[in-house]
Every structure is written in structure tokens, then in C-alpha cells.
């Protein structure tokens, strides 16, 4: 049977190896491998008489909750197999043998799934029968499944569980009683709402390719599933929408007080809240950050809510799921006084690798004055020179070269798709479009350096990547080397002045790149152009030399640039895209003179 693509094909090995890895990132915790228990080393517990806080559940939700074991959060965590509850025996061993014997009591935090509640519940009742003081806090924060459908089972436990264990753990660290830790934990649950969304179901190590394919096809192309659970459970609806529309629907499920089926918590305009945006595990950090932006914007605009804290990252995952969960906690008064409010407990120090909220409360509370916007178009006045140019001639020749470059964009892109990453043509066109806009919009000065300086800024702003940086360095150096030849009286710039400035700029460019002709880069066109112009003073001959140099790169193996890593035989079929694009511009430039 062909298995789906994973680094671990054996799910049991994956779980045990993952648990071992947790102990390697925090030397103060230990692993009971037989019972899959992560627990604090006795010597790391400064106050063993404090309440112990325990959590657990199926594996696959990392960093929840094995990586939450550490000072200020959990005392221990019990792990099951992937998406399956640990046994009551595992939990019993944890409660009886892996916690400080001096602890005044234990608070066990469990997500509201039948297996977890039953197995942890059995172990808790056993511990109570042995005379131990144990309280259980069941977390149900999901609003994706409403009251009607949830029935007697209630809300499922989602990423809000991370906030519950952090608050309970911090309170226990502060020396609170077992009863207070449990009471505050339940108060947090009562003020939590969460809902998830995903673009696909997750892949479980050890599953067959066919099973994985069926999981992916279940949702369908172009759809997002709202309310999807953390164990691949179906959501409440599948929709085709954009991100703003998706967030609007999710926030309505959590915050719309008119939705009697889902209005579990009364959160009103101006209430103090905490926002947690949790990654299922497969959403890129870039996209997750964009999701945070959309959520915060809609909370402020549509609901008048400005979260006191915004926490983002992977806290309660679902393997490699391409989704996220929004959790909103209404900050209620826990009645424990200064230093022990929900917010202060969330902000309290923690030494657990899974709790990654790094911003100190002082940073959140500080008043930040608005910083004045900068004028990117004004970097100081460029000192004028006596080197003059015919504005019409400059405009005509540049536009001729730029038009030819833009016309070749599709060809450059095709070449770069074969030997690179396909963005060379688009990057060159962006720069060319920007310069043409300047030529057509602004009045071209007679001082050549003024236009050259303006063009440098356009290239810096519009062209990214390696080629953009090389062109920006070269053109800025060109401007400096033109200025270096500034005469004492007004003088028309000549091909020899250009040639000397270009030659000096090539030398400056060599400081930043080792590229030379023969390396299959834009230097195969640029160097022949500069050398021929310096030798002959003839721009058309120099452009022809650039064209020949670019053509010679066809069949040449790359020594630098992304083509080195692409490999294959594509270099035998096409010239270097950067050299070809530059030669097109230089040919058009010469034709426009």
C-alpha cells in the first residue's frame, strides 16, 4: 500500500519522536515514554506545594499541549495517539506518579471530546477515591456547532484551550488554591468563543495515498469549510468566498447577539477582549499575519472591539491543516484582585516552548504617539551639475529602449520560466513602466544628473529581486561617476563621458557581485556594451556587442544566479533572460538616438 507523503510513515514512531523532541527544546522537562507523559523535572519546580495543572489529549495538536509543560503553564501533559484520547491508565499514572507529591491539589484541563472527558474523568475519579484533591475544567469554546446541533454534548474544545491552560498555570504559579484555579478556568471557558476554517482536511501520517486523496476531494475545489474541527470533523458550511467575506461570517458566528443558536457569550461594543488567531499548522506565517489584519480591522469597524492583546501563531494545531481558528476571550472579573486578573495572568512570565506570546505587558500598555509620514520622493535636493542633455533626445532614446524591452517581456518570461523562476520579465517591465510614466508625466530637465537620479529612485521602488538590486547599484554608481566628471562650465554630455562613467560603474558593481562575462548573467550583455562604447564611442556598435553577448549565453552553463540550482538542459535552448532583456533595451536605446 502506497502511503501519503510524510517524513514519518509510522504514526506511533512520529508521536514518540515528537515527544522526545519536546524534551530536547526544554531541558527542565522529562518524558515517561511508556505512558506518553511530558512532565516537569522535580528540581525545576520552585514551589512544589502549588497546585499542579495537567492537560492532555490526542497527539497531532502540537504544540498543544506537550510543549506547554513548563514553569507558569502546565505541570504535566498526557498524550494519546494521533487524534485519539490517552487511556485512563496513562492519566492515572500521571496523577499518581508524575506530579509533585507536595502539591495541594490538581486542576485537569480537558477539551470537550467524549474520549478525553471519559478517560480523564475515570482517572480523576480514581484519584479522588484515593483521597487526592482533583478538579476538572472542561473546555468547550467552539461556536461552529450551535446549540441545536450540539445538543447535550455541548461545544467542542478548540484553541481557546491554550488561553485556559495559560491562565490556570499562571494562577497556580502564583500560589492560588485548587478551588480558585478551577473556578477561574471555568470562568475563562464561559467567556470564550472560537470558530475555525480550513481549505482542506489534514493528512495523517500512515494513511494511504487513496485515503489522503479522498480527504482532499471531500471539500472540493475553491471552497473553504467553516467550523471544521481539529480532528478532521466536518464544519457547519462550505462556502466560496474571499478572505474578508470569510472573516465576516466567522465573526458573526461568534459575536452576533441575534444568532440565538450561537450567541454563547455576550460581547458588546467596548468590551475588553483578547484575540487569539491560531494556525491549524499548514497556513503560512505570511498568510496568517494577513488574516490577523483582516480580523482586527473587522472587529474594530463592525463591532467596536479593540482587543487588549492580539496573539497569533500555532498553539493548538491540527497536523498540517491549511486553516486557522479565531478565539475571542471576554476579559471578565475573576474576583481575585490585583495581580491575578485574566489579563495579568495571560501576561505572566512562562517558560514553555509552546507559549510564544513574546510581547511584554509594558509594551502593550504604553502610549505610542503617531509618527509623521515620510515623503519618499524627497531625499534631499540633488546638487546640480554642468553636464547638459537635450531633454527631447533623452526622452526619445530612453522611450525607444524601454518600449522594446516591454515588448520583449513575454519572451524574457518564457526564457526565465525554463531556466529560472519566471519573474525576470515581469520585474524588468515594472521598472520600464515606471520610467516611462516619469518621462511622459514630468518635465525632463537639461541637467542629465537630475533625470538619472530620478530614474535610480524609480528602479529602486519598482524592481525587486537580485536583478533589481544590481540595476539599482549600477545606476546609482553611474550617477556618482557622471557627477565626478562635472565640468566647471555648462557642457553637453558626450559618449566618452558616458563610457568612462559606465566603465567606473562596472568596477563598482564588481564589489557586490563576482559575475563576469561567461557566467550566464546580464553581465554578458552589459560588459560588451560598456567596453565597445569606451573603445569606439559608437552607441549602435556597443548595442550590437551587447546583443551578441546575450546570444552567446545560449548553451552556456550558469555559474551564478538561480539557474545554477534549476539544473536540466534548458540553458541549451534559450539565452540568459537577464542578458537578453538588457540587450533588447540597449538595442532600442541605440535605435532611438
Secondary structure, DSSP 4 states (H G I P E B T S, - for coil): -PBPS-S-S-HHHHHHHHHHHHHHH-TTEEEETTTTEEEE-GGG-S-TTSPEEEEEEEESSTTTTGGGBSBTSBSEEEEEEETSPPPHHHHHHHHHHSS-TT-S-EEEEEES-HHHHHHHHHHHHHHHHTT--EEEEEE--B-SS-HHHHTTT-PPP-THHHHHHHHHHHHHHTT--HHHHHHHHHHHHHTEEEEEEESSPPPPTT-BHHHHHHHHHHH-TT-EEET--TTS---SEEE---HHHHHHHHHHHHH-TT-TTT--S---TT--EEEEEEE-BSS-HHHHHHHHHHHHHHHHHHH----SEEEEE-SS--TTBSEEEEEEEE----SS-TT-SHHHHHHS--B-TT------HHHHHS--PPPPPP-TT-SSPPPP-SEE--HHHHHHHHHHHHHHHHHTHHHHHHHHHHHS-S-HHHHHHHHHHHHHHHHHHSPPPSBHHHHHHHHHHHHHHH--HHHHHHHHHHHHHHHHHHHTT--SS-EE--HHHHHHHHHHHHHHHTTT----TTSSSTHHHHHHHHHHHHHH--HHHHHHHHHHHHHHTTTPPPSSSTHHHH-SSGGGTS--HHHHHHHHHHHHHHHT-
